[in-house]
């Protein structure tokens, strides 16, 4: 049963026919995608066969113009992708579908679980298939609020935290006895925003009324036949039937090849093009991935020193005409975030536009480093904002007493034991902590208002520690555009006055990584250390929490731990 979208058999083959077998591209999402450059030489070697998000996008854009490429078959599988990454893949699929026939198939879109992420991708194809025994788990969004204070107190651990302000629920997670109205309101709106976006997205792609999609969601999980009758899928069949259908509809004379492998082959064979690309303007890509920390950071962290060195390196390169700042971070250290923000401003002062693209999360410190960019791009499901601050400690005095452990503090200096876990804050120390929180919050909001060109009176109500979904962030002026890396690249090129199809994006190779591991000659050298030695009160706070088996935030500019939408 076919509805609303044209069958691949009714579509004319684009361009002239070429001799010999033609190509049908494949994209298998069941093993995920690599969303950033490898962080170590060993990781680079391990990822040689893994599809990268950028390689998939570049391959699809190039293949859309090729006569010898017939179409694309996407195996959605379990689609273990963060929703923001899945949406970027969906955008690539939608663009390719404008030029070539596409099929998305899966054994099931959720098996008694939510299959919404995978289906959000599949809906961008011209045809959607599901196995007869499969279901469509368009269940909605399940978010969860967890408060740890009651359990910690039973263990003899007393959390003492301050926050700015009511929506900064990362502090609530440790310090609150009950879920606050503000916390509940924030999380509910995040879930509603994703559901609203899913309904509008699916309705638009499937040419359905939004009420029909909402009705299907209320009856989910739908059987394969029910999904077919609702117009949410086009065919019910197994994998072999998908490929038999494609051969019958497109032509039997084709060979399948993965998108990223096809792209790699094309690039390797284009020797003349590779030489020409060396003279093209460069758009540098700088990653801020993972918790933001002081120093160089580890492989899984965004160390301010390392990120800053990469930005300064781009600023010294005359070929670099623009920069895309790719942020996927829950935040962390206030001081480290401020140092990275300064480097962004310096790049802009050099005349190079900087555009931020946000991934799954760019909140608190992640938003702090993105807000000074010329423009900000986010996915509809990106968790962003969280303009707020928290700080405190876990007091283990009662735990030690219960365990019969004697620990006597020996201090020299009036506030030497300020953040010590063995005792509570004094009234004087609470005043110090509150003053620090107020200072950071005032600085954060003032800089956010200035960076976004907003009056502080308009910006501050949007702050208060609240996390926004990308759709709401655009509406409130915290983000400029909805989209992914390609959108950010296009905007950066437009601001720089260069052709997006005539730029070079340097890729990180194992050789580049090995060069960066060489001994640095100065603070301007691209070589950076990989292991950070924690310092400062934020690192001490993390260490104290780890001593009692609790994983804490990486700094005062952190979003709620474990907050995710699925």
FIBAGU-815338 format. One record per residue (C-alpha): residue number from 1; residue in one letter; x, y, z. Coordinates in steps of 0.02 Angstrom, whole numbers. Example, Ala and Ser with C-alpha at 12.3 -4.5 7.8 and 13.67 -1.06 7.14 Angstrom:
! FIBAGU-815338
{1 A {615 -225 390}}
{2 S {684 -53 357}}
//
This chain:
! FIBAGU-815338
{1 X {0 0 0}}
{2 X {74 165 -55}}
{3 X {15 334 7}}
{4 X {58 517 -18}}
{5 X {240 489 -71}}
{6 X {285 435 -248}}
{7 X {343 257 -274}}
{8 X {522 236 -326}}
{9 X {459 143 -481}}
{10 X {369 300 -540}}
{11 X {523 409 -529}}
{12 X {631 438 -684}}
{13 X {813 393 -666}}
{14 X {913 554 -651}}
{15 X {1038 593 -787}}
{16 X {1101 483 -926}}
{17 X {1135 299 -904}}
{18 X {1316 243 -890}}
{19 X {1391 80 -945}}
{20 X {1417 -64 -825}}
{21 X {1340 -92 -653}}
{22 X {1278 63 -567}}
{23 X {1285 98 -381}}
{24 X {1158 99 -242}}
{25 X {1224 177 -83}}
{26 X {1192 100 87}}
{27 X {1192 179 259}}
{28 X {1188 63 409}}
{29 X {1145 154 571}}
{30 X {1139 -1 681}}
{31 X {1319 26 740}}
{32 X {1304 213 762}}
{33 X {1410 350 683}}
{34 X {1571 438 727}}
{35 X {1522 619 759}}
{36 X {1693 698 784}}
{37 X {1877 674 746}}
{38 X {1973 535 835}}
{39 X {2050 592 998}}
{40 X {2203 479 995}}
{41 X {2307 392 859}}
{42 X {2244 222 920}}
{43 X {2064 280 909}}
{44 X {2097 343 733}}
{45 X {2156 171 681}}
{46 X {2004 89 760}}
{47 X {1887 207 669}}
{48 X {1958 179 496}}
{49 X {1810 68 447}}
{50 X {1678 161 547}}
{51 X {1562 283 457}}
{52 X {1588 463 507}}
{53 X {1447 588 509}}
{54 X {1543 713 403}}
{55 X {1597 580 277}}
{56 X {1417 521 259}}
{57 X {1356 698 229}}
{58 X {1492 740 102}}
{59 X {1464 573 14}}
{60 X {1277 600 -3}}
{61 X {1297 777 -68}}
{62 X {1422 719 -198}}
{63 X {1320 565 -246}}
{64 X {1162 668 -273}}
{65 X {1245 743 -427}}
{66 X {1312 580 -498}}
{67 X {1224 488 -640}}
{68 X {1298 320 -591}}
{69 X {1219 325 -416}}
{70 X {1040 262 -422}}
{71 X {981 291 -244}}
{72 X {1005 255 -60}}
{73 X {948 116 57}}
{74 X {957 155 243}}
{75 X {957 15 370}}
{76 X {892 106 523}}
{77 X {914 -43 640}}
{78 X {908 0 823}}
{79 X {979 173 781}}
{80 X {1085 196 938}}
{81 X {1111 380 901}}
{82 X {1078 531 1010}}
{83 X {921 614 946}}
{84 X {1016 770 889}}
{85 X {1135 663 784}}
{86 X {988 565 713}}
{87 X {907 728 661}}
{88 X {1065 780 569}}
{89 X {1062 615 475}}
{90 X {879 645 438}}
{91 X {919 813 360}}
{92 X {1052 732 250}}
{93 X {927 599 198}}
{94 X {795 731 158}}
{95 X {917 829 48}}
{96 X {970 672 -46}}
{97 X {787 621 -68}}
{98 X {755 779 -167}}
{99 X {866 712 -306}}
{100 X {865 523 -291}}
{101 X {749 384 -230}}
{102 X {777 327 -51}}
{103 X {716 184 56}}
{104 X {728 169 246}}
{105 X {696 0 324}}
{106 X {704 -82 495}}
{107 X {650 -246 570}}
{108 X {556 -142 697}}
{109 X {551 36 758}}
{110 X {559 -13 941}}
{111 X {514 -181 1017}}
{112 X {408 -136 1169}}
{113 X {523 15 1178}}
{114 X {523 187 1101}}
{115 X {577 185 920}}
{116 X {549 370 897}}
{117 X {731 415 861}}
{118 X {748 288 722}}
{119 X {580 332 647}}
{120 X {624 518 647}}
{121 X {766 469 529}}
{122 X {662 349 423}}
{123 X {524 476 396}}
{124 X {643 579 287}}
{125 X {655 440 156}}
{126 X {537 426 8}}
{127 X {486 252 63}}
{128 X {480 176 236}}
{129 X {479 -12 265}}
{130 X {454 -118 421}}
{131 X {461 -307 447}}
{132 X {291 -395 464}}
{133 X {330 -443 644}}
{134 X {393 -269 685}}
{135 X {307 -125 770}}
{136 X {310 64 767}}
{137 X {350 122 942}}
{138 X {306 305 922}}
{139 X {283 313 1109}}
{140 X {335 490 1148}}
{141 X {471 550 1266}}
{142 X {511 479 1437}}
{143 X {614 593 1549}}
{144 X {658 558 1729}}
{145 X {700 667 1878}}
{146 X {808 586 2011}}
{147 X {844 661 2182}}
{148 X {983 581 2281}}
{149 X {975 675 2445}}
{150 X {868 551 2542}}
{151 X {981 405 2500}}
{152 X {1138 505 2534}}
{153 X {1075 557 2704}}
{154 X {1040 375 2750}}
{155 X {1221 339 2709}}
{156 X {1276 480 2822}}
{157 X {1317 602 2680}}
{158 X {1242 776 2692}}
{159 X {1240 875 2528}}
{160 X {1264 1062 2546}}
{161 X {1238 1155 2382}}
{162 X {1190 1327 2323}}
{163 X {1119 1369 2153}}
{164 X {1073 1515 2041}}
{165 X {927 1502 2012}}
{166 X {771 1395 2030}}
{167 X {794 1297 1867}}
{168 X {974 1247 1904}}
{169 X {917 1071 1945}}
{170 X {1092 996 1945}}
{171 X {1100 1061 2124}}
{172 X {924 993 2160}}
{173 X {986 821 2114}}
{174 X {1094 819 2270}}
{175 X {1018 946 2387}}
{176 X {828 939 2364}}
{177 X {709 826 2460}}
{178 X {566 852 2336}}
{179 X {551 889 2152}}
{180 X {524 1076 2137}}
{181 X {388 1153 2029}}
{182 X {522 1240 1924}}
{183 X {617 1078 1894}}
{184 X {458 985 1847}}
{185 X {403 1126 1731}}
{186 X {571 1130 1643}}
{187 X {583 943 1612}}
{188 X {401 932 1558}}
{189 X {428 1069 1430}}
{190 X {584 984 1364}}
{191 X {486 823 1336}}
{192 X {338 916 1259}}
{193 X {451 1013 1141}}
{194 X {525 852 1070}}
{195 X {353 772 1049}}
{196 X {285 929 964}}
{197 X {434 932 846}}
{198 X {413 746 808}}
{199 X {229 768 766}}
{200 X {261 916 650}}
{201 X {412 833 570}}
{202 X {324 668 535}}
{203 X {165 754 476}}
{204 X {263 860 352}}
{205 X {369 717 285}}
{206 X {224 595 272}}
{207 X {96 722 209}}
{208 X {-18 685 356}}
{209 X {-123 793 468}}
{210 X {-35 822 636}}
{211 X {-190 756 726}}
{212 X {-170 591 633}}
{213 X {9 576 697}}
{214 X {-43 619 875}}
{215 X {-182 489 866}}
{216 X {-56 358 807}}
{217 X {58 406 951}}
{218 X {-85 382 1074}}
{219 X {-110 204 1007}}
{220 X {74 157 999}}
{221 X {157 38 988}}
{222 X {73 4 821}}
{223 X {84 -161 731}}
{224 X {162 -160 559}}
{225 X {-9 -172 479}}
{226 X {-81 -32 586}}
{227 X {69 79 544}}
{228 X {38 43 360}}
{229 X {-146 86 372}}
{230 X {-105 246 467}}
{231 X {9 302 325}}
{232 X {165 300 434}}
{233 X {251 165 330}}
{234 X {235 122 145}}
{235 X {277 -63 141}}
{236 X {281 -211 258}}
{237 X {419 -332 213}}
{238 X {585 -413 256}}
{239 X {758 -354 208}}
{240 X {768 -467 56}}
{241 X {603 -397 -6}}
{242 X {670 -220 14}}
{243 X {818 -259 -100}}
{244 X {711 -357 -223}}
{245 X {594 -208 -234}}
{246 X {739 -90 -265}}
{247 X {809 -200 -404}}
{248 X {638 -214 -486}}
{249 X {602 -28 -471}}
{250 X {772 49 -510}}
{251 X {858 -82 -620}}
{252 X {929 -253 -578}}
{253 X {1104 -204 -633}}
{254 X {1179 -118 -480}}
{255 X {1301 -150 -340}}
{256 X {1279 -92 -159}}
{257 X {1415 6 -69}}
{258 X {1418 98 97}}
{259 X {1407 286 81}}
{260 X {1566 320 178}}
{261 X {1666 190 80}}
{262 X {1603 262 -85}}
{263 X {1649 437 -29}}
{264 X {1823 379 22}}
{265 X {1850 295 -147}}
{266 X {1795 450 -240}}
{267 X {1910 562 -141}}
{268 X {2058 444 -159}}
{269 X {2035 435 -347}}
{270 X {2017 622 -373}}
{271 X {2203 666 -372}}
{272 X {2185 823 -475}}
{273 X {2041 882 -367}}
{274 X {2146 852 -211}}
{275 X {2284 964 -279}}
{276 X {2158 1098 -326}}
{277 X {2078 1094 -154}}
{278 X {2243 1146 -75}}
{279 X {2219 1319 -147}}
{280 X {2041 1337 -88}}
{281 X {1991 1440 64}}
{282 X {1987 1341 226}}
{283 X {1849 1330 355}}
{284 X {1927 1266 516}}
{285 X {1825 1155 631}}
{286 X {1861 1165 818}}
{287 X {1782 1038 934}}
{288 X {1723 1072 1111}}
{289 X {1671 896 1160}}
{290 X {1642 829 1335}}
{291 X {1653 916 1503}}
{292 X {1744 1083 1497}}
{293 X {1893 1081 1613}}
{294 X {2047 1184 1654}}
{295 X {2213 1136 1576}}
{296 X {2235 1025 1424}}
{297 X {2103 900 1479}}
{298 X {2096 714 1444}}
{299 X {2043 633 1281}}
{300 X {1860 636 1334}}
{301 X {1862 816 1397}}
{302 X {1866 990 1321}}
{303 X {2024 1060 1400}}
{304 X {2029 1250 1389}}
{305 X {2215 1248 1349}}
{306 X {2195 1126 1206}}
{307 X {2040 1209 1132}}
{308 X {2123 1379 1146}}
{309 X {2280 1317 1059}}
{310 X {2176 1249 916}}
{311 X {2088 1417 897}}
{312 X {2250 1514 899}}
{313 X {2319 1393 769}}
{314 X {2169 1432 657}}
{315 X {2194 1617 687}}
{316 X {2376 1609 627}}
{317 X {2330 1520 465}}
{318 X {2298 1646 325}}
{319 X {2204 1513 226}}
{320 X {2072 1498 363}}
{321 X {1929 1615 317}}
{322 X {1799 1555 443}}
{323 X {1781 1438 592}}
{324 X {1644 1316 642}}
{325 X {1642 1284 829}}
{326 X {1565 1113 858}}
{327 X {1499 1105 1037}}
{328 X {1435 947 1120}}
{329 X {1460 978 1305}}
{330 X {1359 982 1467}}
{331 X {1474 1120 1529}}
{332 X {1594 1119 1676}}
{333 X {1720 1244 1740}}
{334 X {1671 1428 1738}}
{335 X {1851 1487 1721}}
{336 X {1889 1365 1580}}
{337 X {1729 1413 1488}}
{338 X {1773 1596 1503}}
{339 X {1948 1564 1433}}
{340 X {1874 1476 1281}}
{341 X {1748 1617 1258}}
{342 X {1892 1740 1252}}
{343 X {1976 1641 1112}}
{344 X {1813 1645 1013}}
{345 X {1806 1834 1029}}
{346 X {1988 1850 974}}
{347 X {1952 1746 819}}
{348 X {1806 1860 776}}
{349 X {1916 2013 803}}
{350 X {2034 1944 671}}
{351 X {1894 1961 544}}
{352 X {1851 1777 536}}
{353 X {1668 1734 568}}
{354 X {1638 1597 697}}
{355 X {1478 1495 693}}
{356 X {1434 1370 829}}
{357 X {1344 1207 793}}
{358 X {1271 1119 943}}
{359 X {1254 931 962}}
{360 X {1159 832 1092}}
{361 X {1195 960 1228}}
{362 X {1274 1131 1234}}
{363 X {1216 1188 1404}}
{364 X {1286 1296 1543}}
{365 X {1473 1302 1505}}
{366 X {1434 1230 1334}}
{367 X {1320 1377 1299}}
{368 X {1447 1496 1377}}
{369 X {1576 1455 1243}}
{370 X {1447 1459 1101}}
{371 X {1358 1622 1143}}
{372 X {1497 1741 1081}}
{373 X {1494 1663 907}}
{374 X {1425 1764 761}}
{375 X {1282 1640 747}}
{376 X {1225 1482 836}}
{377 X {1148 1328 755}}
{378 X {1060 1193 856}}
{379 X {957 1039 823}}
{380 X {775 1042 879}}
{381 X {818 919 1018}}
{382 X {981 999 1074}}
{383 X {984 1034 1261}}
{384 X {1049 1210 1280}}
{385 X {1043 1365 1387}}
{386 X {1055 1320 1571}}
{387 X {1123 1494 1606}}
{388 X {1152 1469 1791}}
{389 X {1275 1410 1921}}
{390 X {1290 1287 2065}}
{391 X {1422 1244 2194}}
{392 X {1437 1152 2358}}
{393 X {1504 994 2437}}
{394 X {1459 825 2508}}
{395 X {1482 821 2697}}
{396 X {1535 647 2754}}
{397 X {1552 685 2940}}
{398 X {1408 570 2991}}
{399 X {1466 433 2873}}
{400 X {1637 431 2954}}
{401 X {1560 426 3128}}
{402 X {1450 277 3082}}
{403 X {1599 186 3010}}
{404 X {1704 219 3165}}
{405 X {1833 317 3066}}
{406 X {1924 455 3157}}
{407 X {1980 600 3049}}
{408 X {2048 758 3129}}
{409 X {2072 913 3024}}
{410 X {2226 1019 3044}}
{411 X {2205 1188 2959}}
{412 X {2316 1339 2942}}
{413 X {2222 1488 2877}}
{414 X {2047 1552 2916}}
{415 X {1965 1463 2769}}
{416 X {2082 1318 2738}}
{417 X {1940 1194 2769}}
{418 X {1813 1288 2665}}
{419 X {1775 1142 2548}}
{420 X {1828 1002 2665}}
{421 X {1705 857 2665}}
{422 X {1729 824 2850}}
{423 X {1621 967 2912}}
{424 X {1475 1079 2863}}
{425 X {1489 1256 2798}}
{426 X {1493 1391 2931}}
{427 X {1380 1543 2913}}
{428 X {1530 1643 2857}}
{429 X {1574 1512 2726}}
{430 X {1395 1510 2661}}
{431 X {1410 1698 2635}}
{432 X {1570 1671 2538}}
{433 X {1491 1534 2431}}
{434 X {1334 1636 2398}}
{435 X {1438 1787 2350}}
{436 X {1537 1681 2228}}
{437 X {1377 1611 2151}}
{438 X {1302 1784 2133}}
{439 X {1461 1849 2052}}
{440 X {1469 1709 1924}}
{441 X {1284 1719 1884}}
{442 X {1294 1907 1857}}
{443 X {1445 1886 1743}}
{444 X {1363 1743 1646}}
{445 X {1200 1835 1615}}
{446 X {1286 2001 1572}}
{447 X {1400 1917 1445}}
{448 X {1257 1814 1373}}
{449 X {1152 1971 1350}}
{450 X {1297 2063 1267}}
{451 X {1344 1917 1155}}
{452 X {1165 1889 1098}}
{453 X {1127 2074 1078}}
{454 X {986 2069 1205}}
{455 X {940 2180 1350}}
{456 X {985 2101 1515}}
{457 X {804 2122 1571}}
{458 X {751 2013 1424}}
{459 X {891 1884 1442}}
{460 X {885 1855 1629}}
{461 X {711 1775 1637}}
{462 X {771 1653 1504}}
{463 X {921 1610 1612}}
{464 X {897 1560 1795}}
{465 X {977 1391 1757}}
{466 X {841 1334 1638}}
{467 X {880 1204 1504}}
{468 X {791 1232 1338}}
{469 X {761 1120 1189}}
{470 X {830 1188 1026}}
{471 X {658 1231 958}}
{472 X {618 1340 1109}}
{473 X {794 1414 1112}}
{474 X {770 1480 935}}
{475 X {602 1553 981}}
{476 X {677 1645 1130}}
{477 X {829 1710 1036}}
{478 X {960 1602 1122}}
{479 X {996 1513 957}}
{480 X {988 1580 778}}
{481 X {953 1430 667}}
{482 X {892 1250 677}}
{483 X {1005 1128 586}}
{484 X {1168 1035 598}}
{485 X {1348 1047 539}}
{486 X {1302 1083 358}}
{487 X {1192 1229 409}}
{488 X {1332 1300 517}}
{489 X {1456 1279 374}}
{490 X {1341 1369 253}}
{491 X {1315 1512 375}}
{492 X {1502 1528 409}}
{493 X {1539 1535 223}}
{494 X {1400 1661 193}}
{495 X {1469 1774 330}}
{496 X {1645 1757 258}}
{497 X {1586 1791 81}}
{498 X {1650 1625 11}}
{499 X {1567 1485 -87}}
{500 X {1521 1339 26}}
{501 X {1555 1217 -118}}
{502 X {1728 1290 -145}}
{503 X {1803 1272 29}}
{504 X {1920 1147 107}}
{505 X {1882 1065 274}}
{506 X {2045 997 347}}
{507 X {2022 824 419}}
{508 X {2116 752 566}}
{509 X {2225 606 515}}
{510 X {2328 488 624}}
{511 X {2483 583 565}}
{512 X {2408 747 628}}
{513 X {2376 666 796}}
{514 X {2553 598 806}}
{515 X {2622 770 768}}
{516 X {2517 843 908}}
{517 X {2593 718 1029}}
{518 X {2767 787 996}}
{519 X {2848 893 1130}}
{520 X {2780 1069 1124}}
{521 X {2905 1206 1087}}
{522 X {2795 1343 1161}}
{523 X {2618 1380 1217}}
{524 X {2579 1417 1034}}
{525 X {2629 1241 977}}
{526 X {2487 1129 916}}
{527 X {2560 988 1021}}
{528 X {2465 973 1186}}
{529 X {2465 855 1334}}
{530 X {2326 727 1346}}
{531 X {2309 707 1534}}
{532 X {2253 845 1649}}
{533 X {2309 865 1829}}
{534 X {2152 928 1921}}
{535 X {2174 1093 2010}}
{536 X {2064 1225 2089}}
{537 X {1906 1216 2194}}
{538 X {1802 1134 2057}}
{539 X {1926 991 2042}}
{540 X {1929 975 2232}}
{541 X {1740 967 2236}}
{542 X {1742 827 2108}}
{543 X {1874 733 2206}}
{544 X {1776 745 2368}}
{545 X {1621 675 2284}}
{546 X {1722 535 2205}}
{547 X {1789 488 2378}}
{548 X {1614 434 2428}}
{549 X {1573 353 2262}}
{550 X {1472 496 2186}}
{551 X {1507 562 2012}}
{552 X {1487 750 2017}}
{553 X {1484 888 1889}}
{554 X {1646 955 1816}}
{555 X {1618 1131 1877}}
{556 X {1493 1263 1927}}
{557 X {1430 1284 1748}}
{558 X {1356 1111 1726}}
{559 X {1185 1052 1671}}
{560 X {1087 919 1769}}
{561 X {1176 751 1772}}
{562 X {1100 616 1665}}
{563 X {969 730 1587}}
{564 X {925 653 1420}}
{565 X {772 631 1312}}
{566 X {728 461 1242}}
//
